[in-house]
Amino acid sequence: MLAVNWPMASVSRAREEGETSGLIKLLVDAQSERIVGAAVLGLNGDEVIQVISNFMATGASYRVLRDALPIHPTVGEFLPFVLGKLRPLQ
């Protein structure tokens, strides 16, 4: 398993809005490369988790979302960056 926890305080849109509490947490199966879990607590978390949920339903590799070009400024624009920070689960 691969995982990443990213503080909302590091998301530029959250800083712009002054709502920096929360986090983005993603869990990926290392063999299938599928996203198997996600939590987005903070600014626009509901909208970001909807994108992740729809993506999970496709069964595609996380690399597709990691390599996407997101729009700015959004909280979701950090998904490709955060997915690039995945590390083996300890």
KEKE-696743 format. One line per 10 residues: number of its first residue (from 1); their letters; for each residue x, y, z of N, C-alpha, C. Coordinates in Angstrom, 1 decimal. Layout:
<recs>
NUM	a	X/Y/Z/X/Y/Z/X/Y/Z; ...
</recs>
This chain:
<recs>
1	mlavnwpmas	0.8/-1.2/0.0/0.0/0.0/0.0/0.9/1.2/0.0; 0.4/2.3/-0.7/1.0/3.6/-0.7/0.1/4.6/-0.1; 0.6/5.5/0.6/-0.2/6.5/1.3/0.4/7.9/1.3; -0.4/8.9/1.5/0.1/10.3/1.7/-0.9/11.0/2.5; -0.4/11.8/3.4/-1.2/12.8/4.2/-0.7/14.2/3.9; -1.5/15.1/3.5/-1.1/16.4/3.1/-1.9/17.4/3.8; -1.3/18.3/4.6/-2.0/19.3/5.3/-2.7/20.3/4.4; -3.9/20.7/4.8/-4.6/21.7/4.0/-3.9/23.1/4.1; -3.1/23.3/5.1/-2.3/24.5/5.2/-1.3/24.7/4.1; -1.0/23.6/3.4/-0.1/23.6/2.3/-0.8/23.8/0.9
11	vsrareeget	-2.1/23.9/0.9/-2.9/24.0/-0.3/-3.1/25.5/-0.5; -2.7/26.0/-1.6/-2.7/27.5/-1.9/-4.1/28.1/-1.8; -5.1/27.4/-2.3/-6.5/27.9/-2.3/-7.0/28.0/-0.9; -6.7/27.0/0.0/-7.1/27.1/1.4/-6.4/28.2/2.1; -5.2/28.5/1.7/-4.5/29.7/2.3/-5.1/31.0/1.9; -5.5/31.0/0.6/-6.1/32.2/0.0/-7.5/32.5/0.7; -8.2/31.5/1.1/-9.5/31.6/1.7/-9.4/31.7/3.2; -8.2/31.5/3.8/-8.0/31.6/5.2/-8.6/30.4/6.0; -8.8/29.2/5.3/-9.3/28.0/5.9/-8.3/26.9/5.7; -7.3/26.9/6.6/-6.2/26.0/6.4/-6.2/24.8/7.3
21	sglikllvda	-7.3/24.6/8.1/-7.3/23.4/8.9/-7.8/22.2/8.0; -7.3/21.1/8.3/-7.7/19.9/7.6/-6.6/19.2/6.9; -6.9/18.2/6.1/-5.9/17.4/5.4/-6.5/16.7/4.2; -5.6/16.3/3.3/-5.9/15.4/2.2/-5.2/14.1/2.5; -5.9/13.0/2.5/-5.3/11.7/2.8/-5.7/10.7/1.7; -4.7/10.1/1.1/-5.0/9.1/0.0/-4.3/7.8/0.3; -5.0/6.7/-0.1/-4.4/5.4/0.0/-4.5/4.7/-1.3; -3.4/4.1/-1.8/-3.4/3.5/-3.1/-2.8/2.0/-3.0; -3.4/1.1/-3.7/-2.9/-0.3/-3.7/-1.7/-0.3/-4.6; -0.6/-0.6/-4.1/0.7/-0.5/-4.9/0.7/-1.5/-6.1
31	qserivgaav	0.0/-2.6/-6.0/0.1/-3.6/-7.2/-0.9/-3.1/-8.3; -2.1/-2.8/-8.0/-3.0/-2.4/-9.0/-3.0/-0.9/-9.4; -2.3/-0.2/-8.5/-2.2/1.3/-8.6/-3.6/2.0/-8.6; -4.6/1.3/-8.0/-5.9/2.0/-7.8/-6.0/2.7/-6.5; -6.7/3.8/-6.5/-6.9/4.5/-5.3/-8.0/3.7/-4.5; -7.7/3.3/-3.3/-8.6/2.5/-2.5/-9.2/3.2/-1.3; -8.7/4.4/-1.0/-9.3/5.2/0.1/-8.9/6.6/0.0; -9.7/7.5/0.5/-9.4/8.9/0.5/-10.2/9.7/1.5; -9.7/10.7/2.0/-10.4/11.6/2.9/-9.9/13.0/2.6; -10.8/13.9/2.5/-10.5/15.3/2.3/-11.2/16.1/3.3
41	lglngdeviq	-10.5/16.6/4.4/-11.2/17.3/5.4/-10.7/18.8/5.3; -11.6/19.7/5.1/-11.3/21.1/4.9/-12.0/21.7/3.8; -11.5/22.9/3.4/-12.2/23.7/2.4/-12.5/22.9/1.1; -13.7/22.9/0.7/-14.2/22.2/-0.5/-13.9/20.7/-0.5; -13.8/20.1/0.6/-13.5/18.7/0.7/-14.6/17.9/0.0; -15.8/18.3/0.2/-16.9/17.6/-0.5/-16.8/17.5/-2.0; -16.4/18.6/-2.6/-16.2/18.6/-4.0/-15.0/17.8/-4.5; -14.0/17.9/-3.7/-12.7/17.1/-4.1/-13.0/15.6/-3.9; -13.6/15.2/-2.8/-13.9/13.8/-2.6/-14.8/13.2/-3.7; -15.7/14.0/-4.2/-16.6/13.6/-5.3/-15.8/13.3/-6.5
51	visnfmatga	-14.8/14.1/-6.8/-13.9/13.8/-8.0/-13.2/12.5/-7.8; -12.6/12.4/-6.6/-11.9/11.1/-6.2/-12.8/9.9/-6.3; -14.0/10.0/-5.8/-14.9/8.9/-5.8/-15.2/8.5/-7.2; -15.5/9.4/-8.0/-15.8/9.1/-9.5/-14.6/8.5/-10.1; -13.4/9.0/-9.8/-12.2/8.4/-10.4/-12.0/7.0/-9.9; -12.2/6.8/-8.7/-12.1/5.4/-8.1/-13.0/4.4/-8.9; -14.2/4.9/-9.2/-15.2/4.0/-9.9/-14.7/3.6/-11.3; -13.8/4.3/-11.9/-13.2/3.9/-13.2/-12.3/2.8/-13.1; -11.6/2.6/-11.9/-10.6/1.5/-11.8/-9.3/1.9/-12.4; -9.1/3.1/-12.8/-7.9/3.5/-13.5/-6.7/3.7/-12.5
61	syrvlrdalp	-5.5/3.6/-13.0/-4.3/3.8/-12.2/-4.3/5.3/-11.6; -3.9/5.4/-10.4/-3.7/6.8/-9.8/-2.9/7.7/-10.7; -2.0/7.1/-11.5/-1.1/7.9/-12.4/-1.9/8.8/-13.4; -3.1/8.3/-13.8/-3.9/9.2/-14.7/-4.2/10.5/-14.0; -4.7/10.4/-12.8/-5.0/11.6/-12.0/-3.8/12.4/-11.7; -2.7/11.7/-11.3/-1.5/12.4/-11.0/-0.9/13.2/-12.2; -1.1/12.7/-13.4/-0.6/13.4/-14.6/-1.6/14.4/-15.2; -2.7/14.6/-14.6/-3.7/15.5/-15.1/-3.3/16.9/-14.9; -3.8/17.8/-15.7/-3.6/19.2/-15.6/-4.8/19.9/-15.0; -4.8/20.2/-13.7/-6.0/20.8/-13.0/-6.1/22.3/-13.3
71	ihptvgeflp	-7.3/22.8/-13.0/-7.5/24.2/-13.1/-7.1/24.9/-11.8; -6.8/26.2/-11.9/-6.3/27.0/-10.8/-7.2/28.2/-10.7; -7.5/28.7/-9.5/-7.2/28.2/-8.2/-8.3/27.3/-7.7; -8.0/26.1/-7.3/-9.0/25.1/-6.7/-8.2/24.3/-5.6; -9.0/23.7/-4.7/-8.4/22.8/-3.8/-7.9/21.5/-4.6; -8.8/21.1/-5.5/-8.5/19.9/-6.3/-7.2/20.0/-7.1; -6.7/21.2/-7.4/-5.5/21.3/-8.2/-4.3/20.7/-7.5; -4.4/20.4/-6.2/-3.3/19.8/-5.4/-3.3/18.3/-5.6; -4.4/17.7/-6.1/-4.4/16.2/-6.2/-3.2/15.6/-7.0; -2.9/16.1/-8.2/-1.7/15.6/-8.9/-0.4/15.7/-8.0
81	fvlgklrplq	-0.2/16.9/-7.4/1.0/17.1/-6.6/1.0/16.1/-5.4; -0.1/16.0/-4.7/-0.2/15.1/-3.6/0.0/13.6/-4.0; -0.6/13.2/-5.1/-0.4/11.8/-5.6/1.1/11.6/-5.9; 1.8/12.6/-6.3/3.3/12.5/-6.5/4.1/12.3/-5.3; 3.4/12.4/-4.1/4.1/12.3/-2.8/3.8/11.0/-2.2; 3.1/10.0/-2.9/2.8/8.7/-2.3/4.1/8.0/-1.8; 4.0/7.4/-0.7/5.1/6.6/-0.1/4.6/5.3/0.4; 5.4/4.2/0.5/4.9/3.0/1.1/4.4/3.2/2.5; 3.2/2.6/2.8/2.6/2.7/4.1/3.5/2.1/5.2; 3.7/2.8/6.2/4.5/2.3/7.3/3.7/1.5/8.3
</recs>
